[in-house]
């Protein structure tokens, strides 16, 4: 039993020595991001909605920061549908009959050139 304890002690010390010797160099911790400014009074946080009424349809245009990202079309005969700019290029390429039936994954423009 004494021999087993000694053997385990030697193995644990050698393992600690090897793992400490091969440890990767630690990188410095990056600076935290800046805290955004507080919302000023009167600043809009909601999208701008423009409603256009025509003889046979009603169109709701949704804009954020001046960019059109979704249009809801409500015809007088039939069910409403949505045209969505899903990739942020300015083209309304996705048509959906119901926004709640499909999960919209958030997408942010990281880099633009």
Residue, then its C-alpha position, 0 to 999 in steps of 0.5 A: x500500500x505504501x508503494x502504491x501511494x508513493x507511485x501515485x505521488x510521483x505520477x501526480x508531481x510529474x504530471x503537474x510539472x509537465x502540464x505547467x511546462x507546456x501551458x500556453x502563454x496567456x493573452x492580455x484581457x481586451x478592453x471592454x467596449x464603450x458604453x453607449x450614450x443614454x437615449x435622449x428625449x424625443x429620440x425614436x427607437x421604433x421603426x417608421x411606418x408609412x401607410x399607403x392606401x390604394x383602391x385595391x390594397x393597403x401598403x405598410x412600409x417599415x423603415x429603420x434609420x431611413x432604410x426600407x426593410x419590410x413591406x406589409x401588403x393588405x389586398x382587399x380580396x385575399x390575405x395579407x402578406x409581407x415582403x422582407x429584406x432578409x439580407x440588408x441589401x435593399x431588395x425585398x426578396x423574401x415573401x411571407x404570408x405570416x411573420x409569426x410562422x417562421x423564425x426570423x434570425x437576427x442579422x447585423x451588418x458587420x462590415x460593408x465595402 
